[in-house]
């Protein structure tokens, strides 16, 4: 097994499967609100998807902001929706496992699958960071180029959108190759492991994140409403509609 793969699987291999199962059981016994937390995550993130759909529709329909800023705001809302979908999927899996299996910790995954799953859930966070960074870049260009607002130059916005989503396809491609190499080097296609308990033990952290992302969407809606009100007020003063 390669050094990188060994490092990646260190946390899962540090404990025996029986120990991992005990940790999983303890998580559900100690944290009685585990399933409730996952249900809250589902409800909150469905709200997040709805809340982010509003800015997308309104921004495109009303042609708010500079075209590039409009593209990037829509991109930000899409990134938030993608992240919300990832959280919903993870919480739904916990509910299905809980009510489907007699032993909620008997669902087995191999080491590399657990690693890929946990890492994949983090990729939308990187996309969000790059998306916000892209908006900052676009605004810097708008400040330093006096003719920027008079020209559309949509290629800048499209390029920044592509830049913000770069980590996800690269990770998916490299992870598939890494997983195939892992199976070939380990000499087996299936290693019995306890259900990936990492996400169970981090339910409180998950809740914080699942609340922050809808919060970003609500802030974006408030900003759009304030901008729309200011625009309508300026139109009424100037007498143009």
C-alpha positions in Angstrom: 0.0 0.0 0.0 1.3 3.4 -0.9 2.5 5.9 1.7 -0.3 8.4 0.9 -3.0 5.7 1.2 -1.6 4.6 4.5 -1.6 8.1 5.8 -5.2 8.6 4.6 -6.4 5.4 6.3 -4.4 5.9 9.5 -7.3 7.2 11.6 -9.6 4.3 10.6 -6.9 1.6 10.9 -5.8 2.9 14.3 -8.9 1.2 15.8 -10.0 -2.3 15.4 -13.5 -2.9 13.8 -14.9 -3.9 17.2 -13.6 -0.7 18.8 -15.1 1.4 15.9 -18.4 -0.3 16.5 -18.3 0.5 20.2 -17.6 4.2 19.3 -20.6 4.1 17.0 -22.8 2.6 19.6 -21.6 5.1 22.2 -22.3 8.0 19.9 -26.0 7.0 19.6 -26.4 6.1 23.3 -24.7 9.2 24.7 -26.0 11.7 22.2 -29.7 11.0 22.4 -30.4 13.9 20.1 -28.3 12.4 17.3 -31.3 11.6 15.1 -33.0 14.9 16.1 -29.9 16.8 15.0 -30.0 15.0 11.6 -33.7 15.8 11.2 -33.0 19.5 12.0 -30.2 19.5 9.4 -32.6 18.1 6.8 -35.3 20.8 7.6 -32.8 23.6 7.8 -31.0 22.7 4.6 -34.3 22.2 2.6 -35.0 25.8 3.8 -31.5 26.7 2.6 -32.3 25.4 -0.9 -35.5 27.4 -1.1 -33.9 30.5 0.3 -31.1 30.3 -2.3 -33.5 29.7 -5.2 -35.1 33.1 -4.5 -31.9 35.2 -5.2 -31.2 33.1 -8.3 -34.6 33.7 -9.9 -34.9 37.4 -8.8 -31.3 38.3 -9.8 -31.7 36.8 -13.3 -35.2 38.2 -13.8 -34.5 41.7 -12.6 -31.0 41.9 -14.1 -29.6 43.3 -10.9 -25.9 44.3 -10.5 -23.2 44.2 -13.2 -23.5 41.1 -15.4 -20.3 39.5 -13.9 -21.4 40.2 -10.3 -24.8 38.8 -11.2 -23.2 35.6 -12.5 -21.1 35.3 -9.4 -24.0 35.8 -7.0 -25.9 33.1 -8.8 -22.8 30.9 -8.6 -22.7 31.5 -4.9 -26.3 30.5 -4.4 -25.7 27.4 -6.5 -22.7 26.5 -4.4 -24.8 26.9 -1.2 -27.5 24.7 -2.7 -24.9 22.0 -3.5 -23.5 22.1 0.0 -27.0 21.8 1.4 -27.8 18.8 -0.8 -24.6 17.1 0.5 -25.7 17.6 4.1 -29.3 16.4 3.4 -27.9 13.3 1.8 -25.7 12.5 4.7 -28.5 13.0 7.3 -30.9 10.9 5.2 -28.4 8.1 5.2 -28.2 8.1 9.0 -32.0 7.9 9.2 -32.2 5.1 6.7 -29.5 3.2 8.5 -31.2 3.7 11.9 -34.6 2.4 10.8 -33.4 -0.3 8.3 -30.6 -2.1 10.2 -31.2 -4.0 13.5 -27.8 -2.9 14.5 -27.3 0.8 13.5 -23.6 0.3 13.4 -23.4 -2.9 11.3 -23.4 -1.1 7.9 -19.8 -1.8 6.6 -17.7 0.4 4.4 -14.1 -0.2 3.5 -11.4 2.2 4.7 -11.0 4.1 1.4 -14.7 4.5 0.9 -15.0 6.1 4.3 -12.1 8.5 3.5 -13.6 9.4 0.1 -17.0 10.1 1.6 -15.7 12.3 4.4 -13.5 14.2 2.0 -16.1 14.7 -0.6 -18.4 16.4 1.9 -15.7 19.0 2.5 -15.2 19.9 -1.2 -18.3 22.2 -1.4 -16.7 24.2 1.5 -13.7 24.8 -0.7 -16.0 25.8 -3.6 -17.7 28.3 -1.3 -14.4 29.8 -0.2 -13.3 30.2 -3.8 -16.7 31.6 -4.9 -16.5 34.3 -2.3 -12.9 35.0 -3.2 -14.0 35.2 -6.9 -16.5 37.9 -6.0 -13.8 39.8 -4.2 -11.6 39.6 -7.3 -14.4 40.8 -9.5 -15.1 43.8 -7.3 -11.4 44.7 -7.2 -11.4 44.7 -11.0 -14.5 46.9 -10.9 -12.8 49.4 -8.6 -9.5 49.7 -10.4 -10.9 49.7 -14.0 -12.9 52.9 -14.5 -14.5 51.6 -17.7 -15.5 48.3 -16.2 -19.1 49.1 -15.4 -19.7 50.4 -18.9 -18.6 47.1 -20.5 -20.1 43.7 -19.8 -17.0 41.5 -20.3 -19.0 38.4 -19.2 -15.9 36.2 -19.9 -14.5 37.5 -16.6 -17.4 36.2 -14.6 -17.5 32.9 -16.5 -13.7 32.4 -15.9 -14.1 33.1 -12.2 -17.0 30.6 -11.9 -14.9 28.0 -13.6 -12.1 28.8 -11.1 -14.3 28.5 -8.1 -15.5 25.0 -9.1 -12.1 23.6 -10.0 -11.5 21.6 -6.8 -14.6 19.4 -7.2 -13.9 17.8 -10.6 -10.2 17.5 -9.9 -10.9 15.7 -6.6 -13.5 13.4 -8.2 -11.0 12.4 -10.9 -8.1 11.9 -8.6 -10.2 10.1 -5.9 -11.4 7.5 -8.4 -7.8 6.8 -9.5 -6.7 6.6 -5.9 -9.5 4.3 -5.0 -8.7 1.9 -7.9 -5.0 1.9 -6.9 -6.0 1.2 -3.3 -8.0 -1.8 -4.3 -5.2 -3.1 -6.5 -2.5 -2.6 -3.8 -4.5 -4.0 -0.9 -5.4 -7.2 -2.8 -9.0 -7.1 -1.8 -12.1 -5.3 -3.0 -13.9 -5.3 0.3 -12.6 -4.7 3.8 -15.1 -5.1 6.6 -15.2 -2.0 8.7 -17.7 -0.4 11.1 -20.0 2.2 9.7 -18.0 5.4 9.1 -18.4 6.9 12.6 -16.6 10.1 11.9 -19.6 12.0 10.8 -21.6 10.6 13.7 -19.1 11.9 16.2 -19.1 15.3 14.6 -22.9 15.9 14.6 -22.5 19.1 16.7 -20.0 20.5 14.3 -22.3 19.5 11.4 -25.1 21.4 13.0 -23.1 24.5 13.2 -22.2 24.3 9.5 -25.7 23.4 8.5 -27.0 26.6 10.2 -24.2 28.8 8.8 -24.9 28.1 5.2 -28.7 28.9 5.3 -27.7 32.0 7.2 -25.5 33.1 4.3 -28.5 32.6 2.0 -30.7 34.7 4.2 -28.2 37.5 4.4 -27.9 37.4 0.6 -31.7 37.8 0.3 -31.7 40.7 2.7 -29.0 42.5 0.7 -31.0 41.9 -2.5 -34.2 43.3 -1.0 -32.3 46.4 0.2 -30.8 46.9 -3.2 -34.2 46.5 -4.9 -35.8 49.0 -2.5 -33.0 51.5 -3.2 -33.3 50.9 -6.9 -37.1 51.5 -6.8 -36.6 54.6 -4.8 -34.1 56.1 -7.2 -36.4 55.3 -10.1 -39.3 57.0 -8.4 -37.2 60.1 -7.7 -35.9 60.3 -11.3 -39.4 59.5 -12.7 -38.2 56.6 -14.9 -39.7 53.2 -14.7 
